[in-house]
Amino acid sequence: MDIEQMRSYCLSKPGTTEDFPFDEETLVIRVMQKIFAIIPLERGACISLKCEPEKALFLRDHYQAVEPAWHMNKTHWNQVWGNRDAKPEEIKSWIDHSYELIVDSLPKKVQAELKSL
């Protein structure tokens, strides 16, 4: 899975936006203003995703494609390489997981707003 496929899949989800708040090489994808994915454009087919801590450890143990995220809280964020042993469907499911974690953490009012989009 390449960068553009990752980006497109993230942006296909309701309530998502993209911006470059850190520099012009680090694409941030948000749902309702909260970050759920980071794509460092200079690093190749790579995306950082939020993850439940136990699942994060499991994925790191079972996939070469999954590592602790660079410059992020290593307990809650994984870095996923799209050009290693993970299948596109798996990466999409991890993107879904990150998105859902952020949506679940949103205030109820914002979740209702998201559902109405």
ChimeraX attribute file (.defattr): number of C-alpha atoms within 10 A of each C-alpha:
attribute: neighborCount
match mode: 1-to-1
recipient: residues
	/A:1	17
	/A:2	14
	/A:3	19
	/A:4	12
	/A:5	14
	/A:6	20
	/A:7	18
	/A:8	10
	/A:9	13
	/A:10	23
	/A:11	16
	/A:12	10
	/A:13	14
	/A:14	14
	/A:15	17
	/A:16	18
	/A:17	17
	/A:18	17
	/A:19	13
	/A:20	13
	/A:21	10
	/A:22	9
	/A:23	10
	/A:24	11
	/A:25	13
	/A:26	16
	/A:27	19
	/A:28	22
	/A:29	22
	/A:30	21
	/A:31	22
	/A:32	18
	/A:33	13
	/A:34	16
	/A:35	18
	/A:36	26
	/A:37	25
	/A:38	23
	/A:39	24
	/A:40	19
	/A:41	15
	/A:42	10
	/A:43	12
	/A:44	13
	/A:45	19
	/A:46	22
	/A:47	26
	/A:48	25
	/A:49	26
	/A:50	28
	/A:51	24
	/A:52	14
	/A:53	13
	/A:54	10
	/A:55	12
	/A:56	22
	/A:57	18
	/A:58	11
	/A:59	18
	/A:60	16
	/A:61	11
	/A:62	11
	/A:63	14
	/A:64	13
	/A:65	19
	/A:66	25
	/A:67	19
	/A:68	20
	/A:69	19
	/A:70	12
	/A:71	8
	/A:72	15
	/A:73	11
	/A:74	17
	/A:75	15
	/A:76	18
	/A:77	23
	/A:78	30
	/A:79	23
	/A:80	26
	/A:81	23
	/A:82	21
	/A:83	15
	/A:84	13
	/A:85	13
	/A:86	17
	/A:87	12
	/A:88	15
	/A:89	10
	/A:90	11
	/A:91	20
	/A:92	16
	/A:93	11
	/A:94	19
	/A:95	24
	/A:96	17
	/A:97	17
	/A:98	23
	/A:99	25
	/A:100	16
	/A:101	15
	/A:102	18
	/A:103	19
	/A:104	10
	/A:105	11
	/A:106	17
	/A:107	10
	/A:108	11
	/A:109	9
	/A:110	13
	/A:111	15
	/A:112	11
	/A:113	12
	/A:114	16
	/A:115	10
	/A:116	9
	/A:117	7
